[in-house]
């Protein structure tokens, strides 16, 4: 025999219709979870059977999925990964600073700042259009050819400089969109309180702009983490180049797969953090809270 609806400490007693609706939603949630699980299992099984029954599967399995070469490559790939992480952290810090500077320069007001705005705009347009691989090749091979006194020829430093030059353009656009998303009334209110334009930008506009663009900044960091592998074209032994050495020695491509999986393992947590921040900010905006 079903008893009366439970009563909360504050005296609230849900109605029978509300309890029935909650039970219905729980049943729908369980049904949706079962359907999603079943469809995922069926799709995965179908893809597995399609791959393993393909005519070239045996050759592909030996060339890309060799456990012995994977165990041999993993320590070397992880050793080279340290270089990728150092590049990501070092270049990432420089990119954030330089990208923010470019964004601020492009948003300066007044005719006296026109040359600065033009230079920043030309820089951003140039490196937004220049492919990353070309920038790396020019820096790694072109700068040493100039034989400039006091300029490094280290491919690692030159590759890092190419990453900074290119990604600063992308990040500056992210920062600029955040700055322009702040309502002009915020700046006007700050000016009415006696703040200068520089103080209004520093204490009012930038804090709001940076909070709003954190998710896309993390996405840029994810892309940077992957593109650090491109410095291997200059001979720097990172995770990609370490895999290339083993693959060239063994004539087996499994080390490349190992390097790819290692990069994926690093990328997934950052991507999930970006998704969580985006969802959190959207929820707070819908609730009317501060961004």
C-alpha positions, 0 to 999 in steps of 0.5 A, spaced: 500 500 500 502 506 497 503 511 503 502 519 503 507 523 499 513 524 504 513 531 507 520 535 507 522 539 514 519 546 511 512 543 510 512 542 503 509 536 500 509 534 493 503 533 490 501 526 487 502 529 480 509 532 481 511 525 484 508 521 478 512 526 473 518 525 477 518 518 476 516 518 469 522 523 468 527 517 471 524 512 467 525 516 460 532 518 463 534 510 464 530 508 457 535 514 454 541 511 457 540 504 455 538 506 448 544 510 447 549 505 450 546 499 445 547 504 439 554 505 441 555 498 442 552 496 435 556 502 432 563 500 435 562 493 433 560 494 426 566 499 425 570 493 428 568 488 424 568 493 418 576 494 419 578 487 421 574 484 415 577 489 410 582 486 405 588 490 407 587 489 415 593 484 416 598 488 413 595 495 416 595 491 423 603 489 422 605 496 420 601 500 425 599 496 431 605 492 433 605 491 440 613 490 440 614 496 437 609 500 441 613 498 447 619 500 444 617 507 442 613 509 448 619 511 453 623 515 447 616 518 445 615 520 453 622 523 453 621 527 447 614 529 450 618 533 455 620 538 449 613 539 447 611 541 454 616 546 455 615 549 448 607 549 450 608 552 457 614 557 455 610 559 448 603 559 451 605 565 456 609 569 451 603 568 446 598 570 452 602 577 453 603 578 446 596 577 444 593 581 449 598 587 447 596 586 440 588 586 442 589 593 446 593 596 441 588 595 436 582 598 440 586 604 442 582 610 441 584 617 438 587 619 431 594 619 434 594 612 435 592 610 428 599 608 426 599 603 432 592 600 430 595 600 423 601 596 424 597 591 429 592 590 424 597 588 419 601 584 423 595 580 425 592 580 418 599 577 415 600 571 420 592 569 420 593 568 413 600 565 413 600 557 414 604 555 420 608 550 416 611 556 412 612 560 418 616 555 421 620 553 415 622 561 414 624 561 421 628 555 422 631 555 415 631 562 413 634 566 419 640 562 420 641 563 412 642 571 414 648 570 418 646 575 423 651 576 429 648 575 436 641 571 433 641 564 435 640 558 430 637 553 435 632 550 431 628 549 437 628 557 439 626 559 432 621 554 432 618 557 438 619 564 435 614 561 429 609 559 434 609 565 438 608 569 432 603 565 429 599 564 435 599 571 438 595 573 432 590 568 433 590 570 441 589 577 439 583 576 436 580 572 441 582 578 446 579 583 442 573 580 441 572 579 449 574 587 449 569 589 444 563 584 448 564 589 454 558 594 453 560 601 452 556 603 458 562 600 463 567 604 460 563 610 461 561 609 468 568 608 469 570 614 466 564 618 470 568 615 476 574 619 475 578 613 472 582 615 465 582 611 459 588 606 461 585 605 468 578 604 465 581 599 460 585 595 466 580 595 472 574 595 468 574 592 461 580 587 461 577 583 467 571 582 464 573 581 457 579 576 460 573 572 463 569 571 457 574 569 453 577 563 457 574 557 454 577 559 447 583 561 450 584 554 452 582 551 445 588 555 442 592 552 448 590 545 445 592 547 438 598 550 440 600 543 444 599 539 438 602 544 433 609 544 438 610 537 434 611 541 428 618 544 430 621 537 429 622 539 422 628 543 424 631 537 427 629 538 434 627 531 438 621 532 440 615 526 441 614 526 433 621 526 431 623 520 436 617 516 433 620 518 426 627 515 428 624 509 431 620 508 425 625 509 420 630 504 424 624 499 424 620 500 418 614 500 422 609 506 423 607 504 430 611 509 433 607 514 430 601 511 433 604 511 439 606 519 439 599 520 436 595 517 442 600 521 447 598 527 444 590 525 445 591 523 452 594 530 453 589 534 449 582 531 452 583 533 459 584 540 456 578 540 451 573 537 457 576 543 461 574 548 456 567 545 455 566 545 462 567 553 462 563 554 456 557 550 459 558 554 466 559 561 463 552 560 459 548 557 465 550 563 469 548 568 463 542 565 462 541 565 470 543 573 470 549 572 474 556 575 472 560 572 467 
